[in-house]
Amino acid sequence: MTKNLQIVDDLYRSLGPELRHAVNDDEAHIEIHQNRVVGCHLVPGLQVDAKELNDGVEAKILLEKNTRLVKPVRICFGVLPENGRQNVVLDIALQENTAGQFRAYCTFPNARKVEHRMNAVINIEPGADYSYTEHHVHGPHGGVLVMPKAHVVIGNGARFRTEFKLLQGRVGEMDIDYELDCYANAVFEMLAAVNGKANDRITIHESGRLLGEYSRGALTTH
């Protein structure tokens, strides 16, 4: 097994048997460990242009017009050592009349001093349907700083659904910051569910601006 394949296998093993499954040729997937893209497989209509940075990865993700993905795109972000930094810069665009589910798994199973920062710009064009889940697996020590930040533009008649959950481990410190602009007849749903204990620190700032007729949305936090 090559080094990259071994890292990909280790990333998925750290998620536990419930979330780990075999990679199939008809599924798109991207795996990023620290600042390296260690795995990537695309399907027609999906473009990914990734560049490795000193402390993370910058990626442009495009779903081409009229593309409707049958299976979810799986993305795995991880830092397996006890110490490390991962800075993810994302530019995501769904063109008109597209549909796609993206499932992100973020794993930091051994963290004692790990930073994971994400800064995303997401543009959902008219008639597009975008679903994004982000599930985290942390270690028992609480040594993680997680700071995802995103600005989302939801075009006329488009839909945006997102779910953020911590499935396992201590939170550490978490600061979620999402801003949404929702235009005519567009819909958004956001769910965040995080359970803290001991000296965990959790900050969640989410805002949705209804900027067009009949736009609507729901923000739910547990």
N, CA and C of each residue as an Amber inpcrd file, in Angstrom:
protein
   666
   0.8420000  -1.1990000   0.0000000   0.0000000   0.0000000   0.0000000
   0.8770000   1.2490000   0.0000000   0.6010000   2.1920000  -0.9230000
   1.3880000   3.4110000  -0.9630000   1.1130000   4.2610000   0.2790000
   1.9860000   5.2480000   0.4880000   1.8520000   6.0890000   1.6770000
   0.5210000   6.8230000   1.6970000   0.1100000   7.4010000   0.5560000
  -1.1510000   8.1400000   0.5180000  -2.3410000   7.2250000   0.7820000
  -2.3380000   6.0370000   0.1880000  -3.4320000   5.0960000   0.4280000
  -3.5020000   4.6900000   1.8920000  -2.3350000   4.5590000   2.5270000
  -2.3140000   4.2130000   3.9460000  -2.9100000   5.3330000   4.7900000
  -2.5930000   6.5910000   4.4440000  -3.1430000   7.7260000   5.1860000
  -4.6570000   7.7800000   5.0110000  -5.1340000   7.5850000   3.7730000
  -6.5800000   7.5760000   3.5240000  -7.2530000   6.4960000   4.3710000
  -6.6510000   5.3160000   4.3980000  -7.2100000   4.2210000   5.1920000
  -7.2300000   4.5830000   6.6720000  -6.1490000   5.1920000   7.1610000
  -6.0800000   5.5860000   8.5760000  -7.1290000   6.6480000   8.9080000
  -7.3510000   7.5950000   7.9910000  -8.3670000   8.6230000   8.2200000
  -9.7400000   7.9860000   8.4130000 -10.1060000   7.0920000   7.5240000
 -11.4310000   6.4810000   7.6180000 -11.5400000   5.5240000   8.8030000
 -10.4540000   4.8530000   9.1390000 -10.4770000   3.9890000  10.3270000
 -10.7520000   4.7960000  11.5900000 -10.2180000   6.0340000  11.6300000
 -10.3930000   6.8620000  12.8260000 -11.8400000   7.2930000  13.0190000
 -12.6520000   7.2120000  11.9620000 -14.0610000   7.6000000  12.0670000
 -14.9040000   6.5190000  12.7320000 -14.3850000   5.2960000  12.7860000
 -15.1430000   4.2000000  13.3830000 -15.8570000   3.3810000  12.3140000
 -16.2770000   2.1840000  12.6500000 -16.8690000   1.2730000  11.6630000
 -18.1820000   1.7630000  11.0780000 -18.9200000   2.5930000  11.7950000
 -20.2200000   3.0490000  11.2860000 -20.0700000   3.9740000  10.0870000
 -18.9930000   4.7730000  10.0510000 -18.8170000   5.7570000   8.9910000
 -17.8470000   5.2980000   7.9090000 -17.0900000   4.2480000   8.1840000
 -16.0990000   3.7850000   7.2230000 -16.7500000   2.8360000   6.2260000
 -16.5070000   3.0620000   4.9430000 -16.9840000   2.1350000   3.9330000
 -16.0710000   2.1780000   2.7170000 -16.1910000   1.1890000   1.8940000
 -15.3000000   1.0570000   0.7580000 -15.5200000   2.1800000  -0.2470000
 -14.4620000   2.5130000  -0.9640000 -14.5270000   3.5400000  -2.0070000
 -14.9900000   2.8850000  -3.3060000 -16.0310000   3.4580000  -3.9030000
 -16.5590000   2.9310000  -5.1560000 -16.2640000   3.8930000  -6.3030000
 -16.1410000   3.3440000  -7.5130000 -15.7780000   4.1590000  -8.6700000
 -16.8480000   5.1740000  -9.0500000 -18.1070000   4.9240000  -8.6700000
 -19.1730000   5.8530000  -9.0400000 -19.4290000   6.9070000  -7.9650000
 -18.5600000   6.9800000  -6.9650000 -18.6750000   7.9750000  -5.8970000
 -17.5060000   8.9530000  -5.9620000 -17.8070000  10.2350000  -5.8590000
 -16.7430000  11.2340000  -5.7790000 -16.2700000  11.3430000  -4.3380000
 -14.9610000  11.4640000  -4.1680000 -14.4270000  11.6160000  -2.8120000
 -13.1050000  12.3730000  -2.8610000 -12.8450000  13.1150000  -1.7720000
 -11.6170000  13.8870000  -1.6180000 -11.1380000  13.6920000  -0.1890000
  -9.8500000  13.3830000  -0.0250000  -9.2840000  13.2180000   1.3120000
  -8.1020000  14.1700000   1.4920000  -8.1320000  14.9090000   2.5990000
  -7.0940000  15.8970000   2.8790000  -6.5510000  15.6630000   4.2760000
  -5.2300000  15.4060000   4.3670000  -4.5800000  15.2350000   5.6660000
  -3.5990000  16.3850000   5.8620000  -3.8320000  17.1670000   6.9140000
  -3.0490000  18.3720000   7.1740000  -3.0350000  19.2530000   5.9170000
  -1.8880000  19.3970000   5.2390000  -1.8430000  20.2750000   4.0660000
  -1.6800000  19.4910000   2.7610000  -2.0340000  18.2160000   2.7770000
  -1.8450000  17.3850000   1.5820000  -3.1580000  16.7730000   1.1210000
  -3.3640000  16.8080000  -0.1940000  -4.4750000  16.0720000  -0.7900000
  -3.9780000  14.6500000  -1.0240000  -4.4540000  13.7120000  -0.2190000
  -3.9390000  12.3470000  -0.2760000  -4.8440000  11.4200000  -1.0870000
  -6.0300000  11.8960000  -1.4750000  -6.9190000  11.0900000  -2.2860000
  -7.9300000  11.9750000  -2.9960000  -8.2840000  11.6040000  -4.2400000
  -9.2810000  12.3830000  -4.9790000  -9.8130000  11.5460000  -6.1430000
 -11.1200000  11.4570000  -6.2200000 -11.7710000  10.7900000  -7.3510000
 -13.0240000  11.5830000  -7.6880000 -13.1560000  11.9880000  -8.9540000
 -14.2650000  12.8410000  -9.3690000 -15.2130000  12.0820000 -10.2920000
 -16.3920000  12.6660000 -10.4800000 -17.3900000  12.1160000 -11.3950000
 -17.7520000  13.2040000 -12.3980000 -18.3650000  12.8430000 -13.5360000
 -18.7140000  13.8530000 -14.5410000 -19.5900000  14.9710000 -13.9690000
 -19.2390000  16.1970000 -14.3220000 -19.9810000  17.3640000 -13.8660000
 -19.4290000  18.0120000 -12.6170000 -18.4650000  17.3600000 -11.9740000
 -17.8680000  17.8890000 -10.7490000 -16.4100000  18.2230000 -11.0100000
 -16.0310000  19.4770000 -10.7570000 -14.6450000  19.9080000 -10.9240000
 -14.0550000  20.2870000  -9.5610000 -12.8270000  19.8900000  -9.3360000
 -12.1000000  20.2740000  -8.1260000 -10.6870000  20.6800000  -8.5190000
 -10.3090000  21.8750000  -8.1110000  -8.9480000  22.3760000  -8.3420000
  -8.3590000  22.6980000  -6.9710000  -7.4370000  21.8710000  -6.5150000
  -6.8890000  22.0080000  -5.1570000  -5.4140000  22.3780000  -5.2040000
  -5.0230000  23.2420000  -4.2760000  -3.6320000  23.6690000  -4.1710000
  -3.1910000  23.5270000  -2.7150000  -2.0510000  22.8920000  -2.5200000
  -1.5260000  22.7040000  -1.1750000  -0.8280000  23.9740000  -0.6930000
  -1.1360000  24.3730000   0.5450000  -0.5160000  25.5330000   1.1800000
   0.4740000  25.0560000   2.2260000   1.1780000  25.9900000   2.8430000
   2.1290000  25.6000000   3.8830000   1.4310000  24.9670000   5.0830000
   0.2130000  25.4580000   5.3840000  -0.4710000  24.9710000   6.5770000
  -1.8720000  24.4650000   6.2690000  -2.1480000  24.1370000   5.0100000
  -3.4920000  23.6830000   4.6880000  -3.6880000  23.5170000   3.1950000
  -4.9260000  23.7090000   2.7540000  -5.2890000  23.4800000   1.3530000
  -6.2690000  24.5530000   0.8960000  -6.0910000  25.0120000  -0.3430000
  -7.0430000  25.9120000  -0.9840000  -7.6900000  25.1560000  -2.1400000
  -9.0210000  25.1410000  -2.1920000  -9.6960000  24.3460000  -3.2090000
 -10.8780000  25.0940000  -3.8040000 -11.0350000  24.9500000  -5.1290000
 -12.2150000  25.4290000  -5.8330000 -13.0280000  24.2190000  -6.2580000
 -14.3000000  24.2150000  -5.8880000 -15.1890000  23.0990000  -6.2040000
 -16.3510000  23.6430000  -7.0250000 -16.5830000  23.0550000  -8.2020000
 -17.6210000  23.5330000  -9.1080000 -18.4980000  22.3620000  -9.5340000
 -19.8160000  22.5480000  -9.3620000 -20.7860000  21.6030000  -9.9060000
 -21.3900000  22.2590000 -11.1420000 -21.1580000  21.6320000 -12.3060000
 -21.5110000  22.2490000 -13.5760000 -23.0180000  22.2890000 -13.8050000
 -23.4440000  23.2690000 -14.6030000 -24.8590000  23.5270000 -14.8800000
 -25.5940000  22.2490000 -15.2900000 -26.7750000  22.0640000 -14.6770000
 -27.6880000  20.9480000 -14.9640000 -27.1610000  19.5880000 -14.4990000
 -26.0800000  19.5710000 -13.7090000 -25.5710000  18.3170000 -13.1510000
 -26.3390000  17.9780000 -11.8840000 -26.8350000  16.7680000 -11.7940000
 -27.5610000  16.3190000 -10.6040000 -26.9140000  15.0160000 -10.1440000
 -26.1490000  15.1170000  -9.0750000 -25.3950000  13.9700000  -8.5880000
 -26.3260000  12.9640000  -7.9170000 -26.1570000  11.6940000  -8.2610000
 -26.9800000  10.6350000  -7.6840000 -26.4760000  10.2600000  -6.2970000
 -25.1530000  10.2120000  -6.1390000 -24.5670000   9.8230000  -4.8600000
 -23.8310000  11.0000000  -4.2270000 -23.7670000  11.0240000  -2.8980000
 -23.0910000  12.1310000  -2.2180000 -21.5960000  12.1880000  -2.5330000
 -21.0540000  13.3970000  -2.4730000 -19.6140000  13.6060000  -2.5410000
 -19.0740000  13.5300000  -1.1170000 -18.0890000  12.6690000  -0.9210000
 -17.5370000  12.4970000   0.4210000 -16.2060000  13.2390000   0.5220000
 -16.0920000  14.0670000   1.5570000 -14.8620000  14.8240000   1.7990000
 -14.3830000  14.5200000   3.2130000 -13.1160000  14.1600000   3.3320000
 -12.5580000  13.8600000   4.6600000 -11.3890000  14.7990000   4.9320000
 -11.5130000  15.5880000   5.9980000 -10.4340000  16.4480000   6.4730000
  -9.8870000  15.8250000   7.7580000  -8.5770000  15.7930000   7.9060000
  -8.0670000  15.2000000   9.1290000  -6.6770000  15.6520000   9.4980000
  -6.4010000  15.5670000  10.8060000  -5.0530000  15.7120000  11.3520000
  -4.8880000  14.5520000  12.3250000  -4.0780000  13.5760000  11.9680000
  -3.9410000  12.3750000  12.7930000  -2.9340000  12.5160000  13.9440000
  -1.8400000  13.2740000  13.7880000  -0.9180000  13.4330000  14.9320000
  -1.5360000  14.2430000  16.0740000  -0.8530000  14.2750000  17.2010000
  -1.3260000  15.0250000  18.3660000  -1.2800000  16.5310000  18.1350000
  -0.3250000  16.9920000  17.3360000  -0.1570000  18.4220000  17.0910000
  -0.2260000  18.7010000  15.5920000  -0.8200000  19.8310000  15.2310000
  -0.8580000  20.1860000  13.8160000  -1.8200000  21.3290000  13.5550000
  -1.7530000  21.8300000  12.3330000  -2.5980000  22.9530000  11.9240000
  -3.1210000  22.6760000  10.5270000  -4.3980000  22.9220000  10.3260000
  -5.0090000  22.7170000   9.0150000  -5.8940000  23.9180000   8.6910000
  -5.4980000  24.6590000   7.6780000  -6.2320000  25.8380000   7.2480000
  -6.8310000  25.5380000   5.8790000  -8.1660000  25.5010000   5.7960000
  -8.8560000  25.1230000   4.5620000  -9.5630000  26.3500000   3.9940000
  -9.2510000  26.6840000   2.7480000  -9.8750000  27.8060000   2.0500000
 -10.6810000  27.2200000   0.8890000 -11.9940000  27.4410000   0.9030000
 -12.8700000  26.8260000  -0.0850000 -13.6330000  27.8840000  -0.8830000
 -13.7260000  27.6510000  -2.1800000 -14.5670000  28.4360000  -3.0720000
 -15.4830000  27.4280000  -3.7640000 -16.7530000  27.3980000  -3.3520000
 -17.6910000  26.3930000  -3.8340000 -18.7750000  27.0750000  -4.6610000
 -19.0490000  26.5270000  -5.8380000 -20.0870000  27.0920000  -6.6920000
 -20.9390000  25.9720000  -7.2730000 -22.2550000  26.1230000  -7.1330000
 -23.2040000  25.2420000  -7.8000000 -23.9130000  26.0640000  -8.8590000
 -23.7330000  25.6850000 -10.1090000 -24.3470000  26.4430000 -11.1910000
 -25.8470000  26.1420000 -11.2820000 -26.5240000  26.8000000 -12.2070000
 -27.9870000  26.7210000 -12.2790000 -28.4840000  25.2840000 -12.4470000
 -29.5760000  25.0020000 -11.7130000 -30.3070000  23.7360000 -11.8430000
 -29.4360000  22.5120000 -11.5630000 -28.5430000  22.6420000 -10.5900000
 -27.7440000  21.5000000 -10.1500000 -28.2950000  20.9720000  -8.8310000
 -27.8620000  19.7770000  -8.4730000 -28.2210000  19.1970000  -7.1780000
 -27.0670000  18.3270000  -6.7120000 -26.6680000  18.5150000  -5.4710000
 -25.5640000  17.7210000  -4.9390000 -25.5820000  17.6710000  -3.4300000
 -25.2470000  16.4930000  -2.9090000 -25.0510000  16.3200000  -1.4780000
 -23.5510000  16.1770000  -1.2210000 -23.0670000  16.9120000  -0.2330000
 -21.6650000  16.8450000   0.1510000 -21.6070000  16.4480000   1.6300000
 -20.8680000  15.3860000   1.9180000 -20.7450000  14.9030000   3.2890000
 -19.2880000  15.0260000   3.7270000 -19.0510000  15.9180000   4.6690000
 -17.6930000  16.1510000   5.1570000 -17.5090000  15.4860000   6.5170000
 -16.3690000  14.8060000   6.6600000 -15.9920000  14.1910000   7.9320000
 -14.6650000  14.8030000   8.3570000 -14.6500000  15.3680000   9.5520000
 -13.4430000  16.0000000  10.0780000 -12.9690000  15.1910000  11.2810000
 -11.7620000  14.6660000  11.2040000 -11.2990000  13.7480000  12.2370000
  -9.9670000  14.1990000  12.8360000  -9.9570000  14.3140000  14.1640000
  -8.7740000  14.7140000  14.9290000  -8.6940000  13.8050000  16.1620000
  -8.4570000  12.5150000  15.9660000  -8.6540000  11.5310000  17.0370000
  -7.6250000  11.5740000  18.1560000  -6.4320000  12.1480000  17.8740000
  -5.3580000  12.1300000  18.8720000  -4.9830000  13.5220000  19.3450000
  -5.8120000  14.5000000  19.0250000  -5.4260000  15.9110000  19.1710000
  -5.1310000  16.3040000  20.6120000  -3.9960000  16.9590000  20.7730000
  -3.6680000  17.6560000  22.0200000  -3.4370000  19.1470000  21.7610000
  -2.9490000  19.4530000  20.5640000  -2.8040000  20.8540000  20.1550000
  -2.9730000  20.9100000  18.6350000  -4.2280000  20.9150000  18.2100000
  -4.5540000  20.9060000  16.7820000  -5.4770000  22.0780000  16.4690000
  -5.2070000  22.7630000  15.3620000  -6.0820000  23.8230000  14.8720000
  -6.6520000  23.4140000  13.5170000  -7.9740000  23.5690000  13.3740000
  -8.6360000  23.3540000  12.0840000  -9.4720000  24.5890000  11.8010000
  -9.0760000  25.3290000  10.7800000  -9.7890000  26.5420000  10.3850000
 -10.2930000  26.3780000   8.9530000 -11.5150000  26.8230000   8.7400000
 -12.0740000  26.7840000   7.4000000 -12.6720000  28.1430000   7.0710000
 -12.3690000  28.6260000   5.8760000 -12.9600000  29.8690000   5.3910000
 -13.5440000  29.5730000   4.0130000 -14.8700000  29.6350000   3.8930000
 -15.5280000  29.2170000   2.6630000 -16.4150000  30.3160000   2.1050000
 -16.4270000  30.4120000   0.7830000 -17.3920000  31.2250000   0.0450000
 -18.1960000  30.2500000  -0.8070000 -19.5240000  30.2670000  -0.6350000
 -20.3950000  29.2970000  -1.3090000 -21.4390000  30.0670000  -2.1070000
 -21.4920000  29.8080000  -3.3950000 -22.4470000  30.4810000  -4.2820000
 -23.3710000  29.4320000  -4.8890000 -24.6690000  29.5070000  -4.5380000
 -25.6580000  28.5600000  -5.0270000 -26.5490000  29.3070000  -6.0160000
 -26.3880000  29.0050000  -7.2900000 -27.0710000  29.7630000  -8.3350000
 -28.5550000  29.3630000  -8.4140000 -29.3720000  30.1590000  -9.1260000
 -30.8180000  29.9190000  -9.1800000 -31.1730000  28.4770000  -9.5530000
 -32.1140000  27.9350000  -8.7900000 -32.6130000  26.5930000  -9.0470000
 -31.7380000  25.4710000  -8.5510000 -30.5950000  25.7850000  -7.9530000
 -29.6840000  24.7340000  -7.4680000 -30.1120000  24.2550000  -6.0860000
 -29.7160000  23.0230000  -5.7620000 -30.0650000  22.3910000  -4.4830000
 -28.7920000  21.8190000  -3.8830000 -28.3710000  22.3940000  -2.7410000
 -27.0850000  22.0290000  -2.1220000 -27.3240000  21.5680000  -0.6920000
 -26.8550000  20.3700000  -0.3950000 -26.9510000  19.8180000   0.9510000
 -25.5450000  19.5140000   1.4500000 -25.2400000  19.9890000   2.6720000
 -23.8830000  19.8180000   3.2120000 -23.9700000  19.3840000   4.6680000
 -23.3850000  18.2360000   4.9770000 -23.2870000  17.7970000   6.3670000
 -21.8200000  17.7960000   6.7690000 -21.5530000  18.2350000   7.9850000
 -20.1940000  18.2290000   8.5260000 -20.2260000  17.5330000   9.8810000
 -19.6290000  16.3560000   9.9380000 -19.6060000  15.5590000  11.1560000
 -18.1690000  15.4500000  11.6640000 -18.0060000  15.6810000  12.9640000
 -16.6750000  15.7070000  13.5700000 -16.4560000  14.5210000  14.4980000
 -15.2300000  14.0110000  14.4630000 -14.7530000  13.0170000  15.4300000
 -13.4970000  13.5920000  16.0790000 -13.5780000  13.8240000  17.3900000
 -12.4530000  14.3680000  18.1360000 -11.9400000  13.3200000  19.1260000
 -10.7660000  13.5720000  19.6670000 -10.2040000  12.6980000  20.6850000
 -10.7100000  13.0540000  22.0730000 -10.2090000  12.3560000  23.1030000
 -10.7100000  12.5430000  24.4650000 -10.0820000  13.7090000  25.2210000
  -9.0750000  14.3780000  24.6300000  -8.2860000  15.3440000  25.4050000
  -8.7840000  16.7780000  25.2980000  -9.6430000  17.0710000  24.3410000
 -10.1230000  18.4410000  24.1840000  -9.0950000  19.3910000  23.6140000
  -8.0960000  18.8570000  22.9180000  -7.0200000  19.6990000  22.4170000
  -7.2180000  20.1670000  20.9960000  -8.4410000  20.5740000  20.6580000
  -8.7480000  20.9840000  19.2850000  -9.3400000  22.3960000  19.2760000
  -8.8950000  23.2010000  18.3410000  -9.5320000  24.4870000  18.0370000
 -10.1520000  24.3630000  16.6590000 -11.4730000  24.4880000  16.5740000
 -12.2010000  24.3630000  15.3120000 -12.8900000  25.6910000  15.0150000
 -12.5740000  26.2720000  13.8540000 -13.1390000  27.5800000  13.5110000
 -13.6000000  27.5700000  12.0470000 -14.8190000  27.1000000  11.7590000
 -15.3540000  27.1830000  10.4030000 -16.1010000  28.4950000  10.1820000
 -15.8090000  29.1350000   9.0570000 -16.4530000  30.3970000   8.7190000
 -16.9010000  30.3260000   7.2680000 -18.1300000  30.7770000   6.9800000
 -18.6350000  30.6990000   5.6170000 -19.5820000  31.8470000   5.3070000
 -19.5460000  32.2930000   4.0610000 -20.5250000  33.2310000   3.5260000
 -21.2250000  32.5290000   2.3750000 -22.5420000  32.3950000   2.4770000
 -23.3210000  31.6160000   1.5080000 -24.3170000  32.5430000   0.8130000
 -24.3350000  32.4870000  -0.5160000 -25.3090000  33.2350000  -1.3160000
 -26.2330000  32.2160000  -1.9840000 -27.5520000  32.3430000  -1.7020000
 -28.5430000  31.3880000  -2.1950000 -29.4150000  32.1160000  -3.2030000
 -29.2650000  31.7460000  -4.4770000 -29.9460000  32.4540000  -5.5620000
 -31.4340000  32.1630000  -5.6260000 -32.1230000  32.8060000  -6.5420000
 -33.5750000  32.6800000  -6.6750000 -33.9930000  31.2060000  -6.8160000
 -34.9040000  30.7910000  -5.9690000 -35.4420000  29.4450000  -6.0470000
 -34.4790000  28.3400000  -5.6540000 -33.3260000  28.6790000  -5.1210000
 -32.3370000  27.6690000  -4.7250000 -32.6060000  27.1910000  -3.2970000
 -31.9640000  26.0770000  -2.9360000 -32.1230000  25.5100000  -1.6020000
 -30.7430000  25.2080000  -1.0130000 -30.6180000  25.4460000   0.3080000
 -29.3760000  25.1670000   1.0220000 -29.7240000  24.5230000   2.3550000
 -29.1560000  23.3500000   2.5760000 -29.3450000  22.6490000   3.8520000
 -27.9770000  22.2740000   4.4000000 -27.7870000  22.5160000   5.6970000
 -26.5190000  22.1390000   6.2980000 -26.7520000  21.5920000   7.7020000
 -25.8870000  20.6650000   8.0950000 -25.9700000  20.0420000   9.4150000
 -24.5580000  19.8990000   9.9670000 -24.3490000  20.3910000  11.1710000
 -23.0550000  20.2970000  11.8390000 -23.2470000  19.5170000  13.1380000
 -22.4800000  18.4130000  13.3010000 -22.6010000  17.6180000  14.5210000
 -21.2350000  17.1360000  14.9830000 -21.0520000  17.1260000  16.2910000
 -19.9030000  16.4530000  16.9050000 -20.3670000  15.0640000  17.3110000
 -19.7880000  14.0430000  16.6760000 -20.2350000  12.6690000  16.9190000
 -19.5050000  12.0100000  18.0720000 -18.2490000  12.4120000  18.2910000
 -17.4400000  11.6940000  19.2770000 -16.3270000  12.5910000  19.7890000
 -16.0040000  12.4500000  21.1070000 -14.8670000  13.1450000  21.6910000
 -15.2220000  14.4850000  22.3050000 -14.2010000  15.1230000  22.8640000
 -14.3420000  16.4380000  23.4800000 -14.3280000  17.5300000  22.4270000
 -15.1070000  18.5640000  22.6690000 -15.1550000  19.6960000  21.7410000
 -13.8150000  20.4030000  21.6720000 -13.2300000  20.7000000  22.8380000
 -12.1010000  21.6100000  22.8850000 -12.6300000  23.0280000  22.7970000
 -12.2390000  23.7540000  21.7650000 -12.7730000  25.0990000  21.5280000
 -13.3240000  25.1680000  20.1120000 -14.5580000  25.6530000  19.9960000
 -15.2280000  25.6860000  18.7050000 -15.8910000  27.0400000  18.5040000
 -15.6900000  27.6070000  17.3130000 -16.2760000  28.9150000  16.9930000
 -16.8180000  28.8320000  15.5650000 -18.1300000  28.6890000  15.4240000
 -18.7890000  28.5530000  14.1290000 -19.3700000  29.8990000  13.7190000
 -19.1110000  30.3160000  12.4890000 -19.5630000  31.6210000  12.0170000
 -20.0700000  31.4680000  10.5790000 -21.4000000  31.5030000  10.4030000
 -22.0140000  31.3610000   9.0790000 -22.9160000  32.5610000   8.8050000
 -22.8130000  33.1290000   7.6150000 -23.6980000  34.1900000   7.1630000
 -24.3170000  33.7770000   5.8340000 -25.6490000  33.9210000   5.7340000
 -26.3730000  33.5090000   4.5410000 -27.1600000  34.6810000   3.9690000
 -27.1030000  34.8300000   2.6480000 -27.9490000  35.7740000   1.9250000
 -28.9130000  34.9620000   1.0740000 -30.2180000  35.1260000   1.3080000
 -31.2350000  34.2660000   0.7130000 -32.1610000  35.1120000  -0.1700000
 -32.2060000  34.8090000  -1.4710000 -32.9610000  35.6310000  -2.4140000
 -34.3380000  35.0320000  -2.7210000 -35.0680000  35.5970000  -3.6570000
 -36.4850000  35.3000000  -3.8520000 -36.7550000  33.8010000  -4.0080000
 -37.7560000  33.3320000  -3.2500000 -38.2180000  31.9410000  -3.3030000
 -37.1500000  30.9350000  -2.8930000 -36.0700000  31.3830000  -2.3060000
 -35.0080000  30.4780000  -1.8600000 -35.2740000  30.0360000  -0.4160000
 -34.6650000  28.9020000  -0.0590000 -34.9120000  28.2980000   1.2560000
 -33.5850000  27.8500000   1.8540000 -33.4190000  28.0810000   3.1560000
 -32.2670000  27.5010000   3.8440000 -32.7010000  26.8440000   5.1500000
 -31.9680000  25.8010000   5.5350000 -32.1460000  25.1230000   6.8110000
 -30.7660000  24.8500000   7.3860000 -30.5380000  25.3030000   8.6230000
 -29.2530000  25.0690000   9.2660000 -29.4680000  24.4250000  10.6290000
 -28.7260000  23.3590000  10.8860000 -28.7920000  22.6620000  12.1670000
 -27.3870000  22.5060000  12.7170000 -27.1860000  22.9040000  13.9730000
 -25.9190000  22.6800000  14.6660000 -26.2140000  21.9710000  15.9800000
 -25.5220000  20.8610000  16.2300000 -25.7220000  20.0870000  17.4630000
 -24.3590000  19.7340000  18.0350000 -24.0260000  20.3520000  19.1780000
 -22.7140000  20.1490000  19.7960000 -22.9020000  20.0120000  21.3020000
 -22.2880000  18.9910000  21.8830000 -22.3910000  18.7470000  23.3170000
 -21.0340000  18.9730000  23.9650000 -20.9450000  19.9650000  24.8600000
 -19.6810000  20.2650000  25.5190000 -19.6550000  19.7840000  26.9530000
 -18.4530000  19.6490000  27.4990000 -18.2860000  19.2790000  28.8960000
 -16.9410000  19.7950000  29.3850000 -16.7450000  19.6630000  30.7060000
 -15.5150000  20.1550000  31.3430000 -15.2770000  21.6100000  30.9250000
 -14.0930000  21.9210000  30.4160000 -13.7990000  23.3170000  30.0610000
 -13.9160000  23.5800000  28.5550000 -14.7140000  22.7740000  27.8560000
 -14.9840000  23.0350000  26.4420000 -15.6030000  24.4260000  26.2670000
 -15.2940000  25.0550000  25.1320000 -15.8630000  26.3640000  24.8150000
 -16.5200000  26.2910000  23.4510000 -17.7820000  26.7080000  23.3700000
 -18.5520000  26.6140000  22.1340000 -19.1880000  27.9720000  21.8240000
 -18.9140000  28.4950000  20.6450000 -19.5410000  29.7220000  20.1670000
 -20.1570000  29.4330000  18.8050000 -21.4350000  29.7480000  18.6570000
 -22.1120000  29.5440000  17.3810000 -22.7850000  30.8500000  16.9760000
 -22.3510000  31.3970000  15.8460000 -22.9480000  32.6130000  15.3120000
 -23.4320000  32.3050000  13.9070000 -24.7460000  32.2730000  13.7450000
 -25.3340000  32.0030000  12.4420000 -26.3850000  33.0670000  12.1460000
 -26.3670000  33.5870000  10.9330000 -27.3610000  34.5950000  10.5540000
 -27.8180000  34.3380000   9.1240000 -29.1320000  34.5200000   8.9080000
 -29.6910000  34.3750000   7.5820000 -30.4780000  35.6240000   7.2220000
 -30.1180000  36.2380000   6.1190000 -30.8040000  37.4550000   5.6700000
 -31.7800000  37.0870000   4.5510000 -33.0480000  37.3880000   4.7580000
 -34.0820000  37.1150000   3.7580000 -34.2050000  38.3420000   2.8620000
 -33.6450000  38.2510000   1.6720000 -33.4720000  39.4330000   0.8220000
 -34.4200000  39.4770000  -0.3710000 -35.2460000  38.4450000  -0.5470000
 -36.1610000  38.4360000  -1.6830000 -37.5390000  37.9460000  -1.2770000
 -38.5420000  38.2130000  -2.1150000 -39.9050000  37.7800000  -1.8190000
 -39.9720000  36.2670000  -1.6370000 -40.7430000  35.8690000  -0.6270000
 -41.0180000  34.4740000  -0.3260000 -39.7600000  33.6670000   0.0210000
 -38.6740000  34.3150000   0.3330000 -37.5250000  33.5820000   0.8590000
 -37.8280000  33.2060000   2.3000000 -37.2750000  32.0870000   2.7430000
 -37.5420000  31.6310000   4.1040000 -36.4020000  30.7350000   4.5870000
 -36.3240000  30.6010000   5.9100000 -35.2440000  29.7840000   6.4360000
 -35.4420000  29.4710000   7.9050000 -34.6550000  28.5120000   8.3920000
 -34.6970000  28.1070000   9.7990000 -33.2860000  27.8590000  10.2990000
 -32.9920000  28.4190000  11.4670000 -31.7300000  28.1920000  12.1520000
 -32.0270000  27.4440000  13.4410000 -31.4590000  26.2470000  13.5920000
 -31.7190000  25.4210000  14.7670000 -30.4040000  25.0560000  15.4300000
 -30.2960000  25.3130000  16.7340000 -29.0670000  25.0280000  17.4640000
 -29.3820000  24.2300000  18.7150000 -28.6480000  23.1590000  18.9080000
 -28.7260000  22.3660000  20.1470000 -27.3370000  22.3980000  20.7960000
